[in-house]
Amino acid sequence: MPLDRYYTLGRSGLRVSRLSLGTMTFGEDWGWGSDAAESRRIFDLYVERGGNFIDTANFYTGGSSERLLGQFIGERRDSLVVATKYSLNMRPDDPNGGGNHRKNMMRSVEASLRRLNTDYIDLLYLHAWDDLTPVEEVMRGFDDLVRSGKVLYAGISDAPAWQIARMQTIADLRGWAPLVALQVQYNLAERTVERELLPMAKELGLGVLAWSPLASGVLTGKYSRADLAHVGQVVGSDVTGTRKDVAAAIGALTPRALDIAEVVKQIAQELERTPSQVALAWTLLHPAVTGPIIGARTLKQLEDNLGALEIVFSDEQRRHLDAASAIELGFPHDFMQLEQTRQVLFGNAKVSRLP
């Protein structure tokens, strides 16, 4: 599965690499990113290997991520798929400086176009659901941007499945531009999206991109039980500070996650690979997932991450990883799988759905 083998994104015809290059690490504004020179080396290597799917956001490193990409892309613009996001507040004292509403959407897109030094965005995500803006306002705004040519495709990140389903249905019924991509936190330590979000995405034609596929570095094996004491020292969820601060703030550094990381290390030893490669390769197994977003901070990390495309698990290794990270699906999913439930639904007939 080389990096230059491409796959269509969701129900669109857009061709993308299975590993997307995340650029939240581009820029040192938050205290733990890459400087301009290292960011350029990471970008160049990814593109040289055939990668074409670049992920950023207006908020990342205070806009530095987009500005650096604008410098790097140059004449290769049309051969790359550039995804960015709007929603997060760039002007904290302005009540309209963030959110999903039309004013912020339009203003954010214009600012991103300037920073990226381009006249169009391939994929624009709503970054996080604000629980305030009507879904019709969001979808009409996306459609207007697509019709204007400033945005080619629309996507969504970090939102409830039922709201996304409403949005997709409204777009279908009104002939508006549909959502083609969904970003969610998905990794061996965070599988709860398998309850609603992943099945919804598969059914409604959204390609899934997994952010934080290494659980903020926990699945690389870099942390130990001693680091759990750091969790209580972190207040809030500020993106600045150290990577350990971020892992603690978003709830990735937990005893359960460390237990899963030990299993990842065991499988990595069997395969003579790194834990990072094993954790990334596992995300590619779910049929709804287009691929993970890799957030390498150094060239060495990127080289390592790209090796995930070479991994083939045995059935036993896959079962081991799945068992160590398993979650309860809960109602109604577990109920629907009960033998009694299936008996009263289907009787003695054997019925299943073709893939």
C-alpha positions in Angstrom: 0.0 0.0 0.0 2.4 2.7 -1.1 1.8 6.4 -0.4 1.3 7.1 -4.1 -1.6 4.7 -4.4 -4.7 6.9 -4.1 -8.3 6.3 -3.0 -11.5 8.3 -3.5 -12.6 10.3 -0.5 -16.1 9.3 0.7 -18.6 9.4 -2.1 -16.7 12.1 -4.0 -14.3 11.5 -6.9 -11.4 13.2 -5.1 -8.3 11.1 -5.0 -6.2 11.2 -1.9 -3.3 9.3 -0.2 -4.3 7.0 2.7 -1.9 8.8 5.0 -2.7 12.5 5.3 0.1 14.9 6.4 -1.1 16.8 9.4 0.5 20.2 9.8 -0.5 21.2 13.3 3.2 20.8 14.1 4.2 23.4 11.5 5.4 26.5 13.4 6.8 27.0 16.9 4.1 29.3 18.2 2.7 26.8 20.6 6.0 25.8 22.1 6.3 22.2 20.7 6.2 22.4 16.9 8.7 22.3 14.1 10.6 25.4 12.8 10.2 26.5 9.2 13.2 24.5 8.0 12.2 21.2 9.5 8.6 21.8 8.4 9.8 22.2 4.9 11.8 19.0 5.0 8.8 17.1 6.3 6.5 18.6 3.6 9.0 17.8 0.8 9.6 14.2 1.8 5.9 13.5 2.0 5.3 15.0 -1.4 8.4 13.3 -2.9 7.0 9.9 -1.7 3.8 10.5 -3.6 1.6 12.0 -0.8 -0.9 14.5 -1.9 -3.3 15.1 1.1 -2.3 18.0 3.3 -4.3 18.8 6.5 -4.2 22.1 8.3 -6.6 24.6 10.0 -6.8 28.4 10.4 -6.2 28.0 14.2 -3.1 25.8 14.0 -0.1 27.6 15.5 -2.0 30.9 15.3 -2.0 30.8 11.5 1.6 29.9 11.0 0.7 26.4 9.8 -1.3 27.8 6.9 1.3 30.5 6.1 4.2 28.0 6.0 2.1 25.7 3.7 1.4 28.7 1.5 5.2 29.1 1.1 5.9 25.4 0.5 3.1 24.6 -2.0 4.3 26.9 -4.8 3.9 25.5 -8.3 2.7 22.1 -6.9 -0.6 23.6 -5.8 -2.9 21.9 -8.3 -1.4 18.5 -7.7 -2.1 18.7 -4.0 -5.3 18.3 -2.0 -5.2 21.0 0.7 -7.7 20.7 3.6 -8.2 23.4 6.2 -10.8 24.2 8.8 -12.8 27.0 10.3 -14.7 27.4 13.6 -12.1 27.9 16.3 -11.8 31.5 17.6 -8.9 33.6 16.2 -10.1 36.7 18.1 -11.1 35.7 21.6 -12.7 39.1 22.5 -15.0 39.0 19.5 -18.2 37.0 20.0 -18.3 36.3 16.3 -14.6 35.5 16.1 -15.4 31.8 16.3 -18.2 29.3 15.8 -19.9 27.7 12.9 -22.0 30.6 11.7 -21.9 32.1 8.2 -20.1 35.3 9.2 -17.2 33.3 10.7 -17.2 30.8 7.9 -16.9 33.4 5.1 -14.3 35.6 7.0 -12.2 32.5 7.9 -12.1 31.2 4.3 -10.9 34.6 3.0 -8.2 34.7 5.7 -7.1 31.1 4.9 -6.9 31.8 1.2 -4.6 34.7 1.9 -2.4 32.7 4.3 -2.3 29.7 2.0 -1.5 31.9 -1.0 -4.1 30.2 -3.1 -7.4 31.0 -4.7 -9.2 27.8 -3.7 -9.4 25.3 -0.9 -9.9 21.7 -1.8 -11.6 20.6 1.4 -13.1 22.9 4.1 -14.0 21.3 7.4 -16.3 22.7 10.1 -13.8 22.2 12.9 -16.0 21.6 15.9 -19.7 21.7 16.5 -20.8 24.8 18.4 -24.3 23.6 19.4 -25.7 27.0 18.4 -25.7 27.5 14.6 -28.6 26.0 12.6 -27.5 23.2 10.4 -29.3 24.8 7.4 -27.1 27.9 7.8 -23.9 25.8 7.8 -24.9 23.7 4.8 -26.1 26.7 2.8 -22.8 28.4 3.5 -20.8 25.4 2.4 -22.9 25.3 -0.8 -22.4 28.9 -1.6 -18.6 28.5 -1.2 -18.6 25.5 -3.4 -20.6 27.3 -6.1 -18.3 30.3 -5.9 -15.3 28.0 -6.5 -13.4 29.1 -3.4 -14.0 25.7 -1.8 -14.3 22.4 -3.8 -15.6 20.0 -1.1 -17.1 20.3 2.4 -16.3 18.2 5.5 -17.0 18.2 9.2 -15.0 17.3 12.3 -15.8 16.7 16.0 -19.6 16.7 15.9 -22.5 14.4 17.0 -23.5 11.7 14.5 -27.2 12.8 14.6 -26.3 16.4 13.6 -24.1 15.2 10.8 -26.8 12.9 9.5 -29.3 15.8 9.5 -26.8 18.0 7.6 -26.2 15.3 5.0 -29.9 14.6 4.6 -30.7 18.3 4.1 -28.0 18.7 1.5 -29.3 15.7 -0.4 -32.9 16.9 -0.4 -32.0 20.5 -1.4 -29.4 19.7 -3.9 -26.6 21.4 -1.9 -23.0 20.4 -1.8 -22.8 17.3 0.5 -20.3 16.5 3.2 -17.6 14.1 1.8 -15.3 13.8 4.8 -15.4 13.4 8.6 -12.6 13.9 11.0 -12.8 12.1 14.4 -10.4 11.1 17.1 -9.8 7.5 16.4 -7.0 5.2 17.7 -6.6 2.0 19.7 -7.2 3.9 23.0 -10.2 5.8 21.7 -12.7 3.6 19.8 -16.0 5.0 21.0 -16.6 6.5 17.5 -17.3 2.9 16.4 -20.7 3.2 18.1 -22.4 5.8 15.9 -19.9 8.0 13.9 -18.1 5.4 11.8 -21.3 3.4 10.8 -23.0 6.7 10.0 -20.0 7.8 7.8 -19.9 4.5 5.9 -23.7 4.7 5.3 -23.8 8.3 4.3 -20.7 8.5 2.1 -18.2 10.4 4.3 -14.6 9.3 4.2 -13.2 9.2 7.7 -9.9 10.7 8.6 -8.5 9.7 12.0 -6.9 12.5 14.0 -4.5 11.7 16.9 -4.0 8.1 15.6 -1.2 7.7 18.2 -3.2 9.0 21.1 -1.0 12.1 21.5 2.1 9.9 21.5 0.9 7.5 24.2 0.7 4.5 21.7 4.4 5.1 20.7 5.4 3.8 24.2 7.1 7.1 25.2 5.1 7.4 28.4 5.1 5.2 31.6 3.1 5.0 34.8 5.3 7.6 36.3 3.8 10.1 33.8 0.3 9.7 35.1 1.2 12.1 38.0 1.5 14.8 35.3 -2.2 14.5 34.6 -3.2 16.2 37.8 -0.7 19.0 37.2 -2.4 20.1 34.0 -5.2 22.6 34.2 -7.6 23.1 31.2 -6.9 22.1 27.6 -4.5 24.8 26.3 -2.7 23.7 23.2 0.5 25.4 24.3 3.1 23.9 26.6 4.7 20.4 26.0 3.3 17.4 24.2 2.9 15.7 27.5 0.8 18.7 28.6 -1.5 18.2 25.6 -1.8 14.4 26.1 -2.8 14.9 29.7 -5.2 17.8 28.9 -7.2 15.9 26.3 -7.4 12.7 28.4 -5.1 10.5 26.3 -2.7 9.8 29.1 -4.6 7.2 31.2 -3.8 3.8 32.8 -5.9 2.0 30.2 -4.1 3.7 27.3 -0.8 2.7 28.8 -2.0 -0.9 29.0 -3.0 -0.8 25.3 0.4 0.7 24.5 2.1 -2.3 26.0 0.2 -4.6 23.7 1.1 -2.4 20.8 4.8 -2.7 21.7 4.5 -6.5 22.0 3.0 -6.7 18.4 5.7 -4.3 17.2 8.4 -6.6 18.5 6.8 -9.6 16.8 6.8 -7.7 13.5 10.2 -6.1 14.0 8.5 -2.7 13.5 7.9 0.3 15.7 4.9 0.9 17.9 4.0 4.0 15.9 3.8 1.9 12.7 1.6 -0.7 14.4 -0.8 1.8 15.9 -1.1 3.7 12.5 -1.6 0.5 10.5 -4.4 -0.6 12.8 -6.5 2.5 12.0 -6.4 1.4 8.3 -8.3 -1.8 9.0 -11.7 -0.3 9.6 -13.7 -0.2 6.3 -15.1 3.3 6.9 -11.6 4.9 7.5 -9.9 6.5 4.6 -6.7 6.9 6.7 -5.0 8.5 9.7 -3.7 12.0 9.8 0.0 11.8 10.7 1.4 14.7 12.7 5.2 14.2 12.5 7.3 16.8 14.2 10.6 15.7 12.8 11.7 14.1 9.5 12.7 11.0 11.4 9.2 10.6 12.8 7.7 11.0 9.3 10.0 8.4 7.9 8.9 6.0 10.6 5.2 6.8 10.2 5.3 6.1 6.4 6.4 2.5 7.3 2.9 1.8 8.6 1.8 1.3 5.0 4.0 -1.8 4.8 2.5 -3.6 7.8 0.4 -6.8 7.4 -1.1 -8.2 10.6 -1.7 -11.9 11.2 -5.3 -12.8 12.2 -4.0 -13.5 15.7 -2.2 -10.1 16.0 -5.3 -8.3 14.9 -7.4 -10.2 17.4 -4.9 -9.3 20.2 -5.0 -5.6 19.4 -8.8 -5.6 19.1 -9.3 -7.4 22.4 -6.9 -5.2 24.3 -8.7 -2.1 23.1 -12.3 -3.3 22.9 -15.2 -1.1 24.0 -18.8 -1.9 24.8 -21.0 -0.7 22.0 -24.0 -0.3 24.3 -27.7 0.0 23.5 -29.1 -0.6 20.9 -26.0 -2.2 19.2 -25.4 -4.9 21.8 -29.2 -5.6 22.0 -29.5 -6.0 18.3 -26.8 -8.7 18.2 -28.5 -10.8 20.8 -29.6 -14.2 19.5 -33.1 -13.7 20.8 -33.4 -10.4 19.0 -32.1 -11.8 15.7 -34.5 -14.8 16.1 -37.6 -12.7 16.4 -36.4 -10.4 13.5 -35.5 -13.1 11.0 -37.0 -16.4 12.2 -35.1 -19.3 10.8 -34.0 -17.5 7.7 -30.3 -16.6 7.2 -30.2 -13.0 5.9 -27.3 -10.7 5.6 -26.3 -7.6 3.6 -23.8 -7.7 0.8 -20.7 -5.5 1.4 
